[in-house]
């Protein structure tokens, strides 16, 4: 039996105060943290329930959205402004989990969910640096079909599991944080750390820091966006490769573009090289393929996941071609 204290925060200030309790962890919908507790991977001394914090979705005059950290995934995916102006986000959330899980999961919790690497979950029989620093990474030489081809290190080859975060990374989302030293914002694309030598440190959050909101900047061409998830089965499964993209064209020329990848890296992977390669180029299948090649040039596949390199290239090109069929 694992004893712990449960308390419910009334507001962000209350959550920060309670978060100072020994071994405290913030609890949203519990769809990941509770599972990890059941598997004896997480051992919090206290659970601070933050589901009572802001769950509002504020439409701002400049066209941006401010999304409360306690907003349920279902509410976000079904919101009128999200479906109209950021369809990539709505589709990513729906692709991520069943309706029952989306009804429970919160935006803040989704962002901070931990890897689903099988070796991370196998506390009894596998070495994992993310779970026990310095122990080793059995996935690196084990069955690594689902693992990273970009941004990994010898210490960890796990992927980040969130679909929602891939869309947020593509949309230049900002994460609003509140901690003991005040408030600050971080780009979602920079919130998660690459593993390098310390895979146990997964984000740039400070101890006790709380996600209070996520901001979506106005994006004039956000309506021309989509999300495609390639997985082993059409039912809910984690991505082999996923692509979130939005594109703006002037005539037949790419004026601007946003691309992010999932299932290929330890964090939501913003495809900066592909975007740079596309801007100012003709919106053709050849340009889309060249941009995908530029992004995947740095891929370092493992024994079992080399197929992901070509799969990612083809998915990027296919998604961009699909967007060209959507009328502005």
C-alpha positions in Angstrom: 0.0 0.0 0.0 1.2 3.5 -0.9 0.1 6.1 1.7 -0.3 9.7 0.4 -2.2 12.8 1.3 -4.9 14.2 -1.0 -5.9 17.9 -1.0 -7.9 20.0 -3.4 -6.6 23.5 -4.4 -9.0 26.4 -4.6 -6.9 28.6 -6.9 -3.4 28.8 -8.2 -2.0 30.5 -5.1 -3.5 27.7 -3.0 -2.0 25.1 -5.3 1.4 26.6 -5.1 1.2 26.6 -1.3 0.0 23.0 -1.1 2.6 22.0 -3.7 5.3 22.7 -1.2 4.2 19.7 0.8 6.9 16.9 0.9 6.7 14.8 -2.3 3.7 16.7 -3.6 2.5 16.3 -7.2 -0.2 18.2 -9.0 -3.2 16.0 -10.1 -5.3 16.9 -13.1 -7.5 14.2 -14.6 -5.1 11.5 -13.4 -5.1 9.6 -16.7 -1.3 9.3 -16.6 -0.2 9.9 -13.0 -2.6 7.5 -11.4 -1.5 4.8 -13.8 2.1 5.4 -12.9 1.2 5.2 -9.2 -0.5 1.8 -9.8 2.6 0.6 -11.6 4.8 1.8 -8.6 6.7 4.1 -10.8 5.5 7.3 -9.2 5.4 7.6 -5.4 4.0 11.0 -4.5 3.7 11.9 -0.8 0.8 14.2 -1.6 -1.6 14.8 -4.5 -2.7 18.3 -5.0 -5.9 18.3 -7.1 -5.8 21.3 -9.4 -9.0 20.5 -11.4 -10.7 23.4 -9.7 -8.5 25.9 -11.3 -9.4 27.8 -14.5 -11.0 25.8 -17.2 -12.1 28.8 -19.3 -11.3 29.3 -23.0 -11.1 33.0 -23.6 -11.4 34.4 -27.1 -9.4 37.6 -27.2 -10.0 40.6 -29.5 -6.7 40.0 -31.4 -7.9 36.5 -32.4 -5.8 34.6 -29.9 -7.1 32.1 -27.3 -6.2 31.7 -23.7 -7.0 28.2 -22.5 -7.1 27.4 -18.7 -4.8 24.7 -17.6 -7.7 22.7 -16.1 -9.7 22.7 -19.4 -10.7 19.2 -20.3 -9.5 17.9 -23.6 -13.1 17.2 -24.7 -14.1 20.9 -24.1 -11.0 22.1 -26.0 -11.5 19.9 -29.0 -15.2 20.8 -29.3 -14.8 24.6 -28.8 -16.2 26.6 -31.7 -13.1 28.8 -32.1 -10.7 25.9 -32.0 -12.7 23.9 -34.6 -12.9 26.9 -36.9 -9.5 28.5 -36.6 -7.3 25.7 -35.3 -8.7 22.5 -36.7 -5.2 20.8 -36.4 -5.6 21.0 -32.6 -9.1 19.6 -32.5 -8.1 16.7 -34.7 -5.0 16.0 -32.7 -6.9 15.8 -29.4 -9.6 13.5 -30.9 -6.9 11.2 -32.4 -5.2 11.0 -29.0 -7.5 9.0 -26.8 -11.0 7.7 -26.3 -13.9 9.9 -25.4 -13.8 8.7 -21.8 -10.1 9.7 -21.4 -10.7 13.0 -23.2 -13.5 13.8 -20.7 -11.1 13.3 -17.8 -7.7 14.6 -19.2 -6.8 18.2 -18.7 -4.7 20.5 -20.9 -2.0 20.9 -18.3 -1.8 17.2 -17.5 -1.7 16.3 -21.2 1.4 18.5 -21.6 3.2 16.9 -18.7 2.4 13.3 -19.4 5.3 10.9 -19.3 6.6 8.5 -21.9 4.8 5.3 -22.7 8.0 3.4 -23.4 7.6 -0.2 -22.3 11.0 -0.3 -20.6 10.0 2.8 -18.5 6.9 0.9 -17.3 8.8 -2.3 -16.6 10.1 -1.4 -13.2 10.7 -5.0 -12.2 12.8 -6.2 -15.1 14.2 -3.3 -17.2 16.8 -0.7 -16.9 15.6 2.9 -17.5 17.5 6.1 -17.0 14.3 8.1 -17.1 12.9 6.1 -14.2 16.2 5.5 -12.3 19.0 7.8 -13.4 22.3 6.1 -14.1 20.8 2.7 -14.5 21.0 2.4 -18.2 18.6 2.3 -21.2 17.5 -1.2 -22.2 15.4 0.3 -25.1 18.6 1.4 -26.9 19.5 -2.2 -27.7 16.1 -3.8 -27.1 12.9 -3.9 -29.1 12.8 -0.2 -30.2 10.3 -0.1 -33.0 8.3 2.7 -31.3 11.2 4.8 -30.3 12.9 8.0 -31.3 14.8 8.8 -34.5 15.4 12.5 -33.7 16.7 14.2 -30.6 17.5 11.0 -28.7 20.7 10.2 -26.8 22.5 7.1 -25.6 20.9 7.7 -22.2 17.3 7.6 -23.5 15.5 6.9 -26.8 11.9 7.2 -25.6 9.3 9.3 -27.4 6.9 11.9 -26.1 3.4 10.4 -26.3 1.1 13.5 -26.6 -0.8 14.2 -29.8 -2.2 17.5 -28.5 1.4 18.8 -27.8 2.4 18.2 -31.5 -0.4 20.5 -32.6 0.4 23.1 -30.0 4.1 23.1 -31.0 3.1 23.7 -34.6 0.8 26.6 -33.5 3.5 28.5 -31.6 1.6 28.0 -28.4 2.8 29.6 -25.2 2.6 27.9 -21.8 1.8 30.2 -18.9 3.5 29.2 -15.6 3.2 30.2 -12.0 5.7 29.4 -9.3 7.2 30.6 -6.1 9.2 33.2 -8.1 6.2 34.6 -9.9 4.8 34.1 -13.4 6.5 33.4 -16.8 5.7 32.0 -20.2 7.6 29.4 -22.3 7.0 28.4 -25.9 5.5 24.9 -25.9 8.1 23.8 -28.4 10.8 24.7 -25.8 9.1 23.4 -22.6 10.3 19.8 -22.9 13.9 18.9 -22.7 15.9 16.5 -24.9 17.3 13.7 -22.8 21.1 14.2 -23.4 22.7 13.0 -20.1 19.8 13.6 -17.8 16.6 12.0 -19.2 15.0 12.1 -15.8 14.7 15.9 -16.1 11.9 16.1 -18.7 10.9 19.8 -18.8 12.2 23.2 -18.0 9.6 23.7 -15.2 11.0 24.7 -11.9 10.1 22.6 -8.7 6.5 23.2 -7.7 5.8 25.3 -10.9 2.2 25.1 -12.2 0.8 25.3 -15.7 -2.0 27.8 -15.4 -2.9 28.4 -19.1 -1.9 27.8 -22.7 -2.1 30.7 -25.1 -2.7 30.2 -28.9 -1.5 33.2 -30.8 -3.7 34.3 -33.7 -2.8 32.6 -36.9 -4.3 34.0 -40.0 -3.9 30.7 -41.9 -4.7 28.4 -39.0 -8.0 27.3 -40.6 -5.8 25.7 -43.3 -4.3 23.1 -40.9 -4.7 19.5 -40.1 -3.2 16.6 -38.1 -2.5 13.1 -39.4 -1.5 10.2 -37.1 0.0 7.0 -38.4 -0.4 4.1 -36.0 -0.5 0.3 -36.0 -4.3 0.1 -35.7 -7.2 2.5 -36.4 -8.3 2.2 -32.8 -6.5 4.3 -30.1 -2.8 3.7 -30.2 0.3 5.8 -29.8 1.8 7.3 -33.0 4.5 5.7 -35.1 4.6 9.1 -36.8 2.3 12.1 -36.7 2.3 15.4 -38.4 0.6 18.7 -37.5 0.8 21.3 -40.2 -0.7 24.6 -41.4 0.2 26.3 -44.7 -0.3 29.7 -46.3 0.2 30.1 -50.1 0.4 33.1 -52.3 -0.7 31.9 -55.7 1.4 28.8 -56.1 4.1 29.8 -53.7 4.5 28.9 -50.0 4.3 32.1 -48.1 4.4 30.6 -44.6 4.1 27.2 -43.0 4.1 25.4 -39.6 5.0 21.8 -39.2 5.5 19.6 -36.1 6.1 15.9 -35.7 5.1 13.3 -33.1 6.2 9.8 -32.5 9.7 10.5 -33.6 11.4 12.3 -30.7 11.6 12.7 -26.9 9.6 15.9 -27.2 7.1 17.4 -29.7 9.3 18.0 -32.6 9.0 21.4 -34.4 10.2 20.9 -38.0 12.1 24.1 -38.3 14.3 22.8 -41.2 11.4 21.7 -43.2 9.6 25.1 -42.7 12.7 27.0 -43.8 13.1 24.8 -46.9 9.5 25.5 -47.9 9.1 29.2 -47.5 9.3 31.0 -50.9 9.2 27.7 -52.8 6.5 26.4 -55.2 3.8 24.5 -53.4 4.5 21.3 -55.2 4.9 17.6 -54.4 8.6 18.0 -55.2 9.1 20.9 -52.8 7.1 19.1 -50.0 9.4 16.0 -50.4 12.5 18.1 -50.4 11.4 19.9 -47.2 10.8 16.5 -45.6 14.2 15.3 -46.7 15.8 18.3 -45.1 14.1 17.7 -41.7 14.9 14.0 -41.6 18.5 14.3 -42.7 19.4 14.4 -39.0 17.5 11.2 -38.2 19.4 8.5 -36.3 17.2 5.3 -36.5 17.7 2.4 -34.2 17.7 -1.3 -35.1 13.9 -1.7 -35.3 12.6 1.7 -36.4 14.4 2.7 -39.5 11.1 2.6 -41.4 10.1 5.7 -39.5 12.4 7.9 -41.5 10.7 7.2 -44.8 7.3 7.1 -43.1 7.8 10.6 -41.7 9.0 11.9 -45.0 5.9 10.5 -46.8 3.5 11.7 -44.1 4.9 15.3 -44.2 4.5 15.4 -48.0 1.0 13.9 -47.9 -0.3 16.2 -45.2 1.0 19.3 -47.1 -0.5 18.0 -50.3 -3.8 17.5 -48.5 -3.8 21.1 -47.2 -3.3 22.4 -50.7 -6.8 20.9 -51.5 -8.4 23.0 -48.7 -9.8 26.3 -50.0 -8.6 29.4 -48.2 
